[in-house]
């Protein structure tokens, strides 16, 4: 196989391992998917990958349950750099007004990845949040959401932000969604990155 095919296989392996190892709590291997300067952006956390691993472990210890499921993938490859978009869902379980619920958010992982010293790693992960919903685990349960609080959050991740705020997280309110200025800026950053530009994180 030629080098480009091998790179694409390595990148796919990298992205799939991110979800598997993170959700399994395999922290030692999860740390290997990042480069040393890797940055994670999420609704509830923004910062270095090393800190993301630490706070995720702390969340696990407190019973925070967030899982990921991956779909199709598109890889734009330019030498030792790539932009990878992967369809995904984020599933978070928690109580809302004492009712156990699942929040499911559909979107894309938008990853800046780079090959350094022969190894592909994540430099920046920026999710794009497209739509979400909240469902009681018991379909017969009665759930009353605070509509005024809900309306304060962006449409693409409104219910996810709602439940994360309830458990004490501060949610970033200007994350990229399906359309809008934020996602357009992200696409522009991706093109600049593929062209060899510096990544302002």
LUMZA-154105 format. One line per 3 residues: their letters; for each residue x, y, z of N, C-alpha, C, O, CB. Coordinates in steps of 0.001 Angstrom, whole numbers. Glycine has a CB too. Layout:
N
a = X:Y:Z:X:Y:Z:X:Y:Z:X:Y:Z:X:Y:Z  ...
***
This chain:
201
xxx = 846:-1201:0:0:0:0:877:1245:0:1969:1254:569:-955:9:1228  372:2309:-657:1161:3532:-691:1049:4291:632:233:3958:1491:710:4421:-1855  1885:5316:773:1981:6046:2038:663:6706:2422:289:6708:3594:3072:7096:1951
xxx = -43:7268:1440:-1297:7949:1752:-2342:6982:2297:-3071:7324:3228:-1838:8650:512  -2423:5788:1735:-3370:4792:2242:-3010:4402:3678:-3886:4290:4535:-3384:3538:1328  -1719:4196:3933:-1286:3841:5280:-1580:4967:6270:-1981:4712:7405:207:3512:5288
xxx = -1379:6210:5836:-1684:7345:6712:-3172:7406:7028:-3558:7663:8168:-1229:8660:6067  -3997:7172:6033:-5445:7216:6268:-5878:6102:7234:-6738:6317:8088:-6211:7088:4928  -5287:4930:7095:-5604:3847:8024:-5154:4185:9439:-5862:3897:10404:-4951:2543:7565
xxx = -3976:4796:9565:-3465:5171:10887:-4339:6242:11528:-4582:6210:12735:-2016:5668:10780  -4811:7191:10722:-5672:8254:11250:-7014:7688:11702:-7518:8057:12763:-5890:9348:10189  -7587:6805:10912:-8852:6183:11313:-8673:5412:12628:-9521:5490:13517:-9372:5235:10197
xxx = -7591:4686:12743:-7295:3952:13961:-7186:4904:15147:-7686:4614:16234:-6004:3147:13800  -6534:6033:14934:-6361:7045:15979:-7711:7550:16490:-7942:7602:17698:-5528:8221:15451  -8591:7918:15574:-9883:8494:15950:-10769:7454:16638:-11451:7762:17616:-10597:9061:14711
xxx = -10754:6235:16128:-11563:5189:16762:-11022:4831:18145:-11794:4573:19068:-11603:3936:15876  -9696:4816:18288:-9114:4536:19600:-9463:5615:20612:-9649:5320:21793:-7604:4402:19490  -9554:6863:20164:-9924:7957:21079:-11227:7599:21800:-11294:7661:23028:-10082:9311:20300
xxx = -12243:7231:21050:-13555:6951:21640:-13527:5682:22487:-14064:5659:23594:-14613:6822:20543  -12904:4632:21970:-12888:3358:22695:-12130:3462:24003:-12623:3038:25048:-12273:2270:21837  -10933:4026:23949:-10101:4073:25149:-10626:5076:26165:-10562:4824:27369:-8670:4417:24781
xxx = -11140:6203:25705:-11698:7179:26643:-12909:6605:27364:-13000:6688:28589:-12085:8472:25910  -13839:6023:26612:-15075:5523:27216:-14846:4276:28067:-15640:3979:28959:-16093:5221:26134  -13768:3548:27795:-13438:2370:28593:-12617:2728:29827:-12369:1873:30677:-12682:1364:27747
xxx = -12192:3990:29930:-11353:4385:31048:-9943:3830:30941:-9279:3637:31959:-11976:3937:32338  -9476:3571:29731:-8122:3073:29506:-7201:4283:29365:-6752:4615:28268:-8051:2145:28233  -6930:4931:30490:-6311:6259:30484:-4887:6234:29934:-4471:7177:29260:-6302:6833:31890
xxx = -4138:5172:30209:-2757:5109:29740:-2707:5099:28220:-1909:5820:27620:-2053:3868:30302  -3548:4293:27596:-3558:4267:26135:-4253:5502:25563:-3870:5991:24500:-4249:2995:25632  -5267:6007:26258:-5954:7209:25794:-4970:8377:25669:-5075:9182:24744:-7105:7577:26754
xxx = -4027:8466:26589:-3050:9553:26542:-2198:9505:25276:-1666:10532:24854:-2153:9499:27766  -2061:8325:24664:-1193:8193:23489:-1825:8716:22206:-1124:8865:21205:-816:6754:23300  -3116:8998:22201:-3727:9505:20963:-3441:10987:20759:-3656:11513:19667:-5239:9270:20982
xxx = -2962:11664:21791:-2691:13097:21730:-1204:13353:21500:-354:12550:21886:-3157:13789:23022  -905:14482:20866:448:15012:20941:578:15783:22258:-421:16104:22903:775:15930:19704  1829:16075:22646:2072:16683:23957:1374:18032:24121:1032:18423:25237:3560:16855:24175
xxx = 1165:18738:23017:505:20048:23065:-976:19951:22678:-1602:20963:22363:1223:21034:22134  -1528:18749:22702:-2918:18550:22301:-3903:19300:23183:-3711:19443:24390:-3248:17085:22318  -4969:19777:22537:-6007:20561:23219:-7374:19951:22940:-7681:19571:21810:-5972:22049:22763
xxx = -8192:19863:23990:-9573:19372:23881:-10535:20520:24124:-10425:21256:25104:-9840:18216:24886  -11479:20652:23208:-12560:21623:23382:-13866:20848:23530:-14177:19986:22708:-12630:22633:22173  -14621:21152:24566:-15921:20526:24776:-16824:21548:25439:-16366:22610:25859:-15804:19227:25640
xxx = -18096:21231:25533:-19027:22164:26173:-18599:22469:27599:-18717:23608:28052:-20449:21596:26164  -18103:21463:28310:-17834:21577:29747:-16366:21718:30096:-16028:21930:31261:-18381:20389:30450  -15477:21606:29104:-14040:21702:29341:-13354:22238:28101:-13698:21869:26978:-13450:20332:29735
xxx = -12370:23123:28315:-11526:23596:27225:-10107:23729:27772:-9861:24498:28701:-12048:24964:26636  -9173:22971:27186:-7801:23080:27665:-6932:21922:27232:-7319:21132:26372:-7788:23180:29151  -5734:21819:27841:-4784:20774:27456:-5345:19377:27649:-6131:19127:28562:-3512:20917:28248
xxx = -4925:18462:26768:-5401:17089:26838:-5062:16440:28178:-5845:15648:28702:-4807:16273:25702  -3896:16776:28732:-3518:16199:30018:-4515:16582:31106:-4854:15757:31955:-2111:16651:30411  -4985:17823:31087:-5989:18260:32063:-7343:17612:31780:-8092:17286:32700:-6122:19794:32048
xxx = -7646:17431:30487:-8895:16777:30117:-8948:15360:30671:-9981:14928:31183:-9060:16756:28595  -7846:14641:30571:-7803:13281:31111:-8026:13312:32622:-8782:12503:33159:-6449:12600:30776  -7371:14239:33296:-7510:14334:34757:-8942:14650:35175:-9487:13989:36059:-6569:15404:35307
xxx = -9560:15655:34546:-10905:16041:34978:-11939:14995:34566:-12970:14847:35221:-11281:17409:34394  -11664:14265:33477:-12557:13172:33101:-12508:12068:34147:-13545:11515:34514:-12183:12614:31717  -11322:11745:34628:-11196:10754:35696:-11909:11219:36960:-12560:10425:37639:-9721:10476:35997
xxx = -11786:12500:37275:-12472:13046:38448:-13986:12948:38279:-14705:12648:39232:-12056:14512:38684  -14464:13204:37060:-15890:13079:36792:-16372:11650:36950:-17443:11405:37506:-16204:13574:35402  -15580:10704:36458:-15932:9288:36633:-16109:8964:38111:-17054:8276:38498:-14848:8373:36012
xxx = -15191:9467:38932:-15238:9170:40366:-16499:9735:41020:-16951:9236:42050:-13997:9734:41061  -17061:10777:40413:-18281:11394:40935:-19548:10832:40295:-20655:11254:40628:-18230:12888:40723  -19385:9879:39374:-20542:9263:38731:-20989:9908:37443:-22063:9579:36939:-21662:9264:39658
xxx = -20193:10830:36883:-20547:11446:35604:-20424:10401:34500:-19393:9740:34376:-19639:12681:35304  -21478:10255:33700:-21510:9235:32654:-21687:9893:31292:-22780:10343:30949:-22642:8217:32914  -20590:9946:30508:-20616:10491:29153:-19963:9471:28236:-18818:9079:28461:-19887:11882:29071
xxx = -20682:9036:27199:-20173:8042:26262:-20272:8565:24831:-20997:9522:24559:-20944:6716:26407  -19540:7928:23925:-19467:8381:22541:-19702:7226:21578:-19323:6087:21848:-18113:9033:22263  -20333:7538:20455:-20520:6562:19387:-20134:7230:18079:-20548:8356:17805:-21996:6029:19341
xxx = -19337:6532:17266:-18816:7117:16034:-19529:6589:14802:-19973:5441:14764:-17335:6849:15917  -19632:7457:13783:-20195:7074:12496:-19166:7256:11391:-17988:6952:11576:-21455:7893:12193  -19612:7751:10246:-18737:7911:9093:-17651:8950:9320:-17764:9818:10185:-19547:8284:7888
xxx = -16592:8839:8517:-15415:9695:8682:-14963:10240:7333:-15017:9544:6318:-14265:8919:9358  -14517:11495:7337:-13934:12125:6151:-12570:12672:6534:-12447:13402:7517:-14859:13260:5585  -11537:12322:5760:-10171:12737:6054:-9648:13596:4914:-9539:13133:3778:-9255:11511:6279
xxx = -9324:14857:5222:-8656:15735:4265:-7176:15726:4621:-6768:16284:5640:-9254:17202:4290  -6380:15091:3777:-4973:14828:4064:-4085:15750:3245:-4268:15899:2037:-4626:13360:3778  -3113:16370:3923:-2146:17241:3246:-770:16987:3859:-382:17647:4822:-2552:18761:3371
xxx = -49:16043:3304:1270:15722:3834:1189:15126:5222:553:14093:5430:2140:16954:3857  1843:15788:6180:1855:15317:7565:759:15954:8405:796:15881:9633:3200:15596:8194  -206:16571:7761:-1344:17169:8473:-2648:16643:7886:-2718:16245:6723:-1300:18723:8394
xxx = -3676:16655:8727:-5001:16262:8235:-6076:16920:9079:-5889:17197:10263:-5168:14725:8253  -7200:17159:8435:-8435:17527:9130:-9361:16322:9012:-9621:15830:7914:-9100:18848:8523  -9855:15855:10156:-10698:14665:10188:-12056:15048:10762:-12150:15576:11869:-10037:13525:11025
xxx = -13106:14773:9991:-14469:14977:10488:-15130:13606:10662:-15124:12779:9750:-15304:15889:9509  -15690:13387:11832:-16291:12100:12156:-17678:12314:12734:-17836:13017:13732:-15407:11312:13143  -18675:11717:12119:-20019:11773:12687:-20013:11075:14045:-19384:10030:14209:-21062:11117:11729
xxx = -20711:11654:15009:-20679:11087:16357:-21952:11439:17107:-22697:12347:16741:-19447:11588:17130  -22165:10684:18169:-23159:11072:19177:-22475:11079:20533:-21621:10242:20824:-24397:10102:19176  -22866:12035:21346:-22454:12109:22743:-23681:11763:23574:-24740:12369:23406:-21875:13537:23118
xxx = -23545:10804:24458:-24658:10376:25306:-24290:10604:26764:-23313:10042:27258:-25013:8883:25057  -25066:11423:27447:-24811:11685:28866:-26036:11295:29688:-27163:11662:29359:-24452:13181:29098  -25796:10547:30758:-26867:10117:31659:-26788:10893:32965:-25704:11111:33505:-26783:8597:31928
xxx = -27941:11305:33465:-27979:12017:34737:-29406:12305:35137:-30343:12033:34387:-27183:13315:34657  -29565:12857:36325:-30893:13174:36843:-31283:14597:36483:-30476:15520:36589:-30941:12981:38362  -32524:14763:36057:-33120:16076:35821:-34392:16133:36645:-35337:15383:36398:-33409:16328:34287
xxx = -34414:17031:37631:-35536:17078:38574:-35838:15685:39149:-36991:15262:39227:-36792:17648:37880  -34771:14994:39545:-34851:13661:40162:-35335:12576:39197:-35631:11462:39627:-35774:13710:41360  -35418:12882:37916:-35807:11888:36917:-34559:11443:36152:-33925:12276:35504:-36887:12465:35939
xxx = -34182:10156:36204:-33025:9690:35433:-33282:9855:33929:-34303:9411:33405:-32713:8207:35767  -32326:10507:33247:-32509:10831:31830:-31237:10543:31039:-30134:10492:31582:-32914:12305:31662  -31435:10359:29738:-30331:10329:28791:-30446:11551:27880:-31513:11836:27335:-30332:9001:27962
xxx = -29338:12263:27724:-29250:13322:26720:-28368:12812:25593:-27256:12341:25831:-28683:14658:27331  -28862:12906:24369:-28098:12463:23204:-27902:13657:22277:-28865:14286:21838:-28820:11285:22462  -26643:13954:21989:-26304:15056:21095:-25617:14489:19861:-24658:13726:19969:-25395:16101:21806
xxx = -26108:14863:18704:-25546:14421:17426:-24698:15531:16835:-25082:16700:16861:-26664:14008:16439  -23547:15162:16303:-22695:16171:15678:-21513:15546:14985:-21587:14426:14481:-22216:17168:16703  -20414:16286:14962:-19184:15826:14330:-17995:16179:15214:-17968:17246:15827:-19021:16445:12921
xxx = -17021:15293:15278:-15714:15673:15778:-14944:16280:14611:-14893:15708:13522:-14952:14447:16402  -14354:17428:14847:-13531:18114:13852:-12127:18159:14434:-11840:18946:15336:-14082:19572:13511  -11258:17305:13905:-9948:17097:14513:-8817:17603:13630:-8780:17347:12426:-9744:15630:14812
xxx = -7899:18325:14256:-6641:18723:13654:-5611:17676:14091:-5287:17591:15276:-6218:20197:14082  -5101:16891:13160:-4144:15847:13512:-2869:16042:12702:-2883:16604:11607:-4742:14436:13265  -1772:15564:13270:-477:15774:12628:415:14557:12858:347:13894:13893:204:17060:13166
xxx = 1249:14289:11862:2234:13215:11961:3574:13812:12373:4169:14611:11649:2362:12442:10612  4031:13407:13547:5307:13889:14070:6175:12688:14430:5731:11773:15124:5095:14816:15310  7402:12701:13955:8329:11599:14209:7685:10250:13882:7878:9258:14585:8794:11621:15673
xxx = 6912:10250:12788:6302:9011:12314:5018:8608:13009:4472:7546:12709:7262:7924:12452  4509:9435:13945:3309:9073:14694:2225:10128:14517:2464:11318:14720:3635:8894:16180  1017:9675:14132:-123:10574:14062:-695:10802:15467:-804:9869:16263:-1207:10004:13115
xxx = -1057:12052:15755:-1666:12375:17037:-2610:13550:16900:-2528:14313:15938:-599:12678:18078  -3504:13695:17860:-4468:14793:17853:-3804:16050:18414:-3218:16029:19497:-5739:14424:18676  -3908:17139:17662:-3412:18438:18105:-4552:19266:18693:-4370:19971:19685:-2746:19193:16937
xxx = -5719:19176:18079:-6906:19898:18568:-8156:19118:18192:-8338:18738:17036:-6968:21346:17985  -9007:18884:19168:-10330:18309:18907:-11382:19362:19228:-11475:19854:20353:-10564:17005:19749  -12177:19696:18204:-13266:20661:18349:-14562:20021:17869:-14767:19902:16661:-12967:21971:17556
xxx = -15434:19609:18764:-16722:19078:18318:-17588:20158:17673:-17498:21340:18002:-17465:18452:19492  -18414:19714:16757:-19480:20536:16174:-20795:19933:16652:-21057:18752:16426:-19398:20585:14580  -21615:20736:17306:-22845:20246:17932:-24032:20597:17038:-24315:21772:16809:-23030:20852:19361
xxx = -24728:19572:16534:-25749:19806:15516:-27176:19789:16070:-27966:20682:15762:-25624:18771:14434  -27508:18799:16872:-28839:18773:17487:-28806:17819:18673:-27956:16931:18742:-29937:18343:16456  -29729:18006:19600:-29762:17104:20749:-31185:16949:21278:-32105:17655:20866:-28838:17619:21860
xxx = -31334:16001:22204:-32638:15771:22827:-32403:15168:24214:-31304:14718:24538:-33537:14826:21940  -33464:15173:25021:-33408:14575:26354:-34580:13610:26503:-35712:13940:26150:-33440:15672:27469  -34302:12414:27028:-35322:11374:27172:-35252:10779:28579:-34172:10384:29019:-35136:10263:26098
xxx = -36370:10707:29288:-36380:9954:30544:-36085:8480:30267:-36562:7919:29281:-37743:10109:31269  -35299:7861:31142:-35014:6437:30974:-36304:5629:31063:-36503:4678:30307:-34001:5953:32036  -37175:6013:31988:-38510:5421:32090:-39453:6252:31227:-39735:7398:31579:-39007:5363:33586
xxx = -39950:5723:30113:-40800:6524:29220:-42090:7002:29869:-42739:7914:29356:-41137:5727:27997  -42468:6403:30983:-43684:6837:31676:-43423:7983:32644:-44365:8554:33194:-44298:5673:32424  -42162:8322:32857:-41828:9370:33828:-42263:10740:33306:-42258:10995:32101:-40308:9369:34129
xxx = -42634:11604:34230:-43033:12973:33893:-41848:13898:34118:-41301:13962:35219:-44260:13432:34739  -41454:14612:33072:-40292:15487:33143:-40701:16919:32833:-41322:17190:31805:-39193:15017:32173  -40352:17819:33720:-40660:19235:33526:-39349:20017:33465:-38680:20190:34483:-41582:19775:34671
xxx = -38985:20486:32280:-37762:21260:32120:-38029:22733:32410:-39123:23238:32161:-37192:21086:30703  -37026:23406:32934:-37091:24848:33152:-36895:25524:31795:-35767:25654:31320:-36007:25329:34200  -37977:25945:31183:-37904:26461:29819:-37083:27737:29714:-36413:27964:28707:-39289:26710:29293
xxx = -37131:28567:30741:-36336:29802:30719:-34846:29479:30755:-34055:30100:30045:-36713:30714:31908  -34463:28507:31583:-33057:28094:31648:-32630:27430:30348:-31528:27673:29856:-32827:27138:32829  -33492:26596:29793:-33188:25885:28560:-32940:26856:27413:-32044:26648:26595:-34323:24930:28204
xxx = -33739:27918:27359:-33659:28875:26252:-32355:29663:26243:-32025:30290:25236:-34822:29833:26318  -31608:29644:27342:-30355:30383:27409:-29220:29686:26657:-28181:30289:26387:-29959:30587:28851  -29429:28403:26320:-28352:27623:25723:-28501:27537:24205:-29614:27631:23688:-28319:26222:26327
xxx = -27391:27358:23487:-27445:27266:22021:-28274:26070:21554:-28293:25024:22203:-26030:27167:21448  -28949:26233:20436:-29875:25229:19929:-29225:23860:19725:-29836:22839:20039:-30467:25700:18633  -27996:23824:19205:-27365:22568:18847:-27003:21676:20016:-26868:20463:19856:-26160:22844:18074
xxx = -26844:22269:21198:-26498:21466:22371:-27234:21954:23615:-26694:21957:24722:-24986:21500:22610  -28464:22361:23404:-29275:22965:24459:-29516:22017:25639:-29321:22396:26794:-30603:23411:23887  -29934:20800:25346:-30253:19855:26427:-28998:19321:27094:-28991:19058:28296:-31082:18692:25889
xxx = -27936:19163:26312:-26656:18744:26877:-26139:19801:27854:-25688:19473:28951:-25623:18493:25755  -26206:21048:27455:-25785:22137:28338:-26660:22204:29588:-26174:22494:30681:-25832:23475:27592  -27927:21939:29420:-28882:21979:30539:-28489:20975:31618:-28402:21325:32795:-30318:21689:30042
xxx = -28250:19723:31216:-27934:18696:32210:-26534:18902:32775:-26295:18618:33949:-28054:17293:31593  -25597:19396:31951:-24249:19630:32457:-24219:20775:33461:-23457:20740:34427:-23297:19923:31306  -25034:21773:33235:-25130:22880:34194:-25732:22394:35511:-25303:22820:36583:-25979:24034:33612
xxx = -26713:21514:35436:-27338:20991:36649:-26346:20262:37545:-26483:20282:38769:-28471:20061:36286  -25342:19614:36941:-24387:18873:37770:-23146:19704:38096:-22174:19188:38648:-23973:17584:37066  -23184:20990:37753:-22148:21889:38253:-21109:22365:37261:-20196:23098:37641:-21464:21241:39329
xxx = -21220:21968:35987:-20247:22425:35003:-20630:23809:34465:-21808:24154:34383:-20137:21412:33850  -19612:24588:34101:-19834:25844:33389:-19707:25558:31900:-18653:25119:31441:-18821:26958:33845  -20759:25801:31152:-20815:25419:29743:-20429:26594:28844:-20906:27715:29023:-22220:24912:29381
xxx = -19555:26315:27875:-19163:27326:26888:-20309:27524:25910:-20841:26558:25364:-17859:26910:26136  -20689:28782:25690:-21918:29073:24949:-21698:29432:23478:-22656:29731:22766:-22641:30193:25618  -20449:29405:23019:-20203:29790:21616:-19481:28689:20846:-18592:28960:20038:-19382:31084:21555
xxx = -19873:27446:21107:-19279:26330:20377:-19864:26237:18965:-20998:26659:18742:-19503:25008:21139  -19103:25688:18007:-19622:25551:16646:-20849:24640:16595:-20919:23612:17269:-18535:25007:15723  -21815:25057:15770:-23019:24270:15540:-23118:23964:14036:-22163:24185:13291:-24298:25029:16053
xxx = -24251:23468:13607:-24397:23053:12218:-24151:24208:11251:-23528:24021:10206:-25781:22475:11991  -24634:25388:11591:-24416:26581:10779:-24031:27729:11709:-24163:27629:12928:-25690:26937:9938  -23558:28808:11117:-23259:29998:11910:-21807:30431:11815:-20975:29756:11209:-23608:29752:13344
xxx = -21525:31562:12421:-20196:32164:12337:-19117:31284:12954:-18002:31208:12437:-20197:33512:13016  -19451:30609:14076:-18433:29805:14766:-17956:28643:13903:-16756:28385:13812:-18984:29274:16090  -18896:27941:13270:-18476:26793:12454:-17771:27263:11182:-16882:26574:10681:-19693:25910:12091
xxx = -18152:28420:10659:-17455:28955:9491:-16013:29322:9837:-15103:29103:9038:-18195:30183:8940  -15811:29878:11027:-14442:30176:11457:-13629:28895:11633:-12442:28858:11311:-14456:30974:12768  -14276:27846:12147:-13595:26565:12318:-13145:26006:10974:-12010:25551:10835:-14510:25561:13029
xxx = -14033:26041:9989:-13671:25555:8653:-12482:26346:8085:-11598:25772:7449:-14885:25656:7698  -12470:27652:8316:-11370:28487:7828:-10067:28124:8530:-9010:28090:7901:-11688:29977:8037  -10137:27855:9824:-8943:27425:10559:-8429:26099:10013:-7221:25897:9889:-9247:27298:12066
xxx = -9350:25197:9686:-8952:23916:9135:-8235:24050:7808:-7227:23383:7576:-10146:23038:8973  -8745:24904:6937:-8100:25116:5639:-6725:25750:5798:-5782:25389:5093:-8976:25994:4748  -6616:26692:6723:-5321:27327:6971:-4314:26324:7533:-3132:26360:7190:-5483:28509:7937
xxx = -4790:25436:8395:-3941:24388:8972:-3422:23446:7885:-2240:23105:7866:-4721:23590:10037  -4307:23030:6986:-3894:22134:5898:-2892:22810:4955:-2061:22146:4335:-5121:21668:5105  -2987:24140:4859:-2077:24879:3990:-733:25163:4645:142:25784:4042:-2712:26172:3571
xxx = -575:24702:5889:719:24866:6568:774:25968:7583:1835:26235:8147:1764:25106:5580  -356:26628:7837:-380:27721:8795:-284:27258:10236:-513:26090:10548:-1621:28517:8614  59:28195:11108:113:27894:12530:-1293:27773:13084:-2227:28396:12579:900:28971:13288
xxx = -1437:26967:14124:-2741:26753:14740:-2802:27553:16026:-2111:27248:16999:-3002:25241:15010  -3636:28582:16019:-3836:29394:17215:-4835:28699:18100:-6029:28692:17803:-4313:30824:16862  -4368:28114:19185:-5251:27337:20078:-5654:28160:21288:-6392:27676:22147:-4559:26037:20537
***
